Amino acid sequence: MAIYALGDFEPVIHPDAYVHPDATVIGDVRIGAHASVWPQAVLRGDYGRIEVGARTSIQDGTVVHCTEVHPTLIGAECVVGHNVHIEGATIADRCLIASGSVVLNGSVVETGAIVGAGAVVSFEGHVPARSMALGVPAKVREGYVVPDGAWQFAVDKYVRNILTYRKELRRLD
């Protein structure tokens, strides 16, 4: 596992969290219970703080960064899909940030919202609670309300994956 201190900042990873051996975690990063960080994901807390809430998955190839002005805060029970870029943004609880999307500095994604695959939430963007943002730049889809628990199955699946990977993952050279 590539976990690095940077100066006085050391990652704080809950013992029940899972960081894949091919993920990278640097500096001022806090990872909650039953959260998971998957292969080639990079969480680089060099300019500020990164927090990942309990039961949140940070999937393969995702880059999470921050700025001196904006920490990156990702709530509990979020699904952050493959190849996402989050930088200096606040993601509330139970959000889906779909594959290939980008959420930039000062943006806020409120509780239960979706950022659709490939969408770009630009500087200081806002995605209201239980809404869906799509496109480049991301625009909120009018009249759509995300059902409660819409991706709870994915949250639960990645928490189960932690147990499977701890028990069964082995490197073959």
C-alpha positions as CSV (number, residue, x, y, z in Angstrom):
1,M,0.0,0.0,0.0
2,A,1.4,3.4,-0.9
3,I,0.5,5.5,2.2
4,Y,2.8,8.5,2.8
5,A,3.3,11.2,5.4
6,L,4.1,14.6,4.0
7,G,5.9,16.7,6.6
8,D,3.8,16.6,9.8
9,F,0.7,15.3,8.0
10,E,0.0,11.6,8.2
11,P,-3.1,9.9,6.8
12,V,-5.6,8.7,9.4
13,I,-7.2,5.6,8.1
14,H,-9.9,3.9,10.2
15,P,-8.9,0.2,10.9
16,D,-12.1,-1.0,9.3
17,A,-11.4,1.0,6.1
18,Y,-9.7,-0.7,3.1
19,V,-7.0,0.9,0.9
20,H,-6.1,-1.3,-2.0
21,P,-2.3,-2.0,-2.3
22,D,-2.2,-0.2,-5.6
23,A,-3.9,3.0,-4.3
24,T,-2.0,6.1,-3.1
25,V,-2.8,8.1,0.0
26,I,-0.6,11.1,0.8
27,G,-0.6,13.7,3.6
28,D,-3.6,15.2,5.4
29,V,-6.2,12.5,4.5
30,R,-8.8,11.0,6.8
31,I,-10.7,7.8,5.8
32,G,-13.7,6.6,7.7
33,A,-14.9,3.2,8.9
34,H,-15.8,0.7,6.1
35,A,-14.7,3.2,3.5
36,S,-12.7,1.9,0.6
37,V,-10.1,3.2,-1.8
38,W,-9.5,1.1,-4.9
39,P,-6.7,0.5,-7.4
40,Q,-4.9,3.5,-8.9
41,A,-7.0,5.9,-6.9
42,V,-4.9,8.8,-5.6
43,L,-5.9,10.9,-2.5
44,R,-3.3,13.7,-2.2
45,G,-3.7,15.9,0.8
46,D,-0.7,18.1,0.3
47,Y,-2.3,21.6,0.1
48,G,-5.2,21.0,2.5
49,R,-7.4,18.3,4.0
50,I,-9.2,15.4,2.4
51,E,-12.0,13.6,4.3
52,V,-13.7,10.4,3.2
53,G,-16.8,9.4,5.2
54,A,-17.8,6.0,6.5
55,R,-19.0,3.4,3.9
56,T,-17.9,5.6,1.0
57,S,-16.1,4.0,-2.0
58,I,-13.4,5.8,-4.0
59,Q,-13.2,3.7,-7.1
60,D,-10.4,2.8,-9.5
61,G,-8.5,5.6,-11.1
62,T,-10.1,8.4,-9.1
63,V,-8.1,11.5,-8.2
64,V,-9.0,13.4,-5.1
65,H,-7.0,16.6,-4.4
66,C,-7.6,19.9,-2.5
67,T,-6.4,23.5,-2.4
68,E,-5.1,25.8,0.2
69,V,-8.6,27.5,0.2
70,H,-10.9,24.5,-0.3
71,P,-10.5,21.2,1.5
72,T,-12.2,18.2,-0.1
73,L,-14.9,16.7,2.0
74,I,-16.7,13.6,0.9
75,G,-19.6,12.4,3.1
76,A,-20.7,9.0,4.3
77,E,-22.3,6.3,2.1
78,C,-21.2,7.9,-1.2
79,V,-20.3,6.1,-4.3
80,V,-17.4,7.8,-6.2
81,G,-17.2,6.0,-9.5
82,H,-14.2,5.1,-11.7
83,N,-11.9,7.8,-13.0
84,V,-13.6,10.7,-11.2
85,H,-11.7,13.9,-10.3
86,I,-12.7,15.8,-7.2
87,E,-10.7,18.9,-6.2
88,G,-11.5,21.3,-3.4
89,A,-15.2,20.3,-3.3
90,T,-17.8,19.3,-0.7
91,I,-19.8,16.2,-1.4
92,A,-22.5,15.5,1.2
93,D,-23.8,12.1,2.4
94,R,-25.3,9.5,0.1
95,C,-24.2,11.1,-3.2
96,L,-23.3,9.3,-6.4
97,I,-20.5,10.9,-8.3
98,A,-20.5,8.8,-11.5
99,S,-17.6,7.5,-13.6
100,G,-15.5,10.1,-15.4
101,S,-17.1,13.1,-13.8
102,V,-15.3,16.2,-12.4
103,V,-16.3,18.2,-9.4
104,L,-14.1,21.3,-9.0
105,N,-13.0,23.9,-6.4
106,G,-15.7,25.4,-4.2
107,S,-18.4,23.2,-5.5
108,V,-21.1,21.7,-3.3
109,V,-23.0,18.5,-4.1
110,E,-25.8,18.3,-1.5
111,T,-27.2,15.1,0.2
112,G,-28.5,12.4,-2.1
113,A,-27.6,14.1,-5.3
114,I,-26.1,12.5,-8.5
115,V,-23.4,13.9,-10.7
116,G,-23.8,12.0,-13.9
117,A,-21.1,10.1,-15.8
118,G,-18.8,12.5,-17.6
119,A,-20.4,15.6,-16.1
120,V,-18.3,18.6,-15.1
121,V,-19.3,20.6,-12.1
122,S,-17.2,23.8,-12.6
123,F,-15.8,26.2,-10.0
124,E,-18.3,27.0,-7.2
125,G,-21.0,24.8,-8.8
126,H,-24.0,23.7,-6.8
127,V,-26.0,20.5,-7.1
128,P,-29.1,20.6,-4.9
129,A,-30.1,17.8,-2.6
130,R,-31.6,14.7,-4.4
131,S,-31.1,16.3,-7.9
132,M,-29.2,15.1,-10.9
133,A,-26.5,17.2,-12.7
134,L,-25.6,16.1,-16.2
135,G,-23.4,17.4,-19.0
136,V,-20.4,19.8,-19.6
137,P,-20.8,22.1,-17.9
138,A,-23.2,20.2,-15.5
139,K,-26.7,21.4,-15.4
140,V,-29.4,20.2,-13.0
141,R,-32.0,18.1,-14.7
142,E,-35.3,20.0,-13.9
143,G,-38.1,18.0,-12.2
144,Y,-36.0,14.9,-11.4
145,V,-35.8,13.8,-7.8
146,V,-33.4,11.0,-6.8
147,P,-35.3,8.3,-5.0
148,D,-34.1,7.7,-1.4
149,G,-31.6,4.9,-1.2
150,A,-31.2,4.8,-5.0
151,W,-27.6,3.4,-4.9
152,Q,-27.7,1.8,-1.4
153,F,-27.0,-1.5,-3.2
154,A,-23.7,-0.1,-4.5
155,V,-22.7,1.2,-1.0
156,D,-23.4,-2.2,0.5
157,K,-21.6,-4.0,-2.3
158,Y,-18.4,-2.1,-1.8
159,V,-18.5,-2.6,2.0
160,R,-18.8,-6.4,1.2
161,N,-15.9,-6.1,-1.2
162,I,-13.7,-5.0,1.7
163,L,-14.2,-8.3,3.4
164,T,-13.7,-10.3,0.2
165,Y,-10.5,-8.4,-0.8
166,R,-9.1,-8.7,2.7
167,K,-9.7,-12.4,2.7
168,E,-9.0,-13.4,-0.9
169,L,-6.8,-10.9,-2.7
170,R,-3.3,-12.3,-3.4
171,R,-0.7,-11.1,-5.7
172,L,0.5,-13.4,-8.5
173,D,4.0,-12.6,-9.9
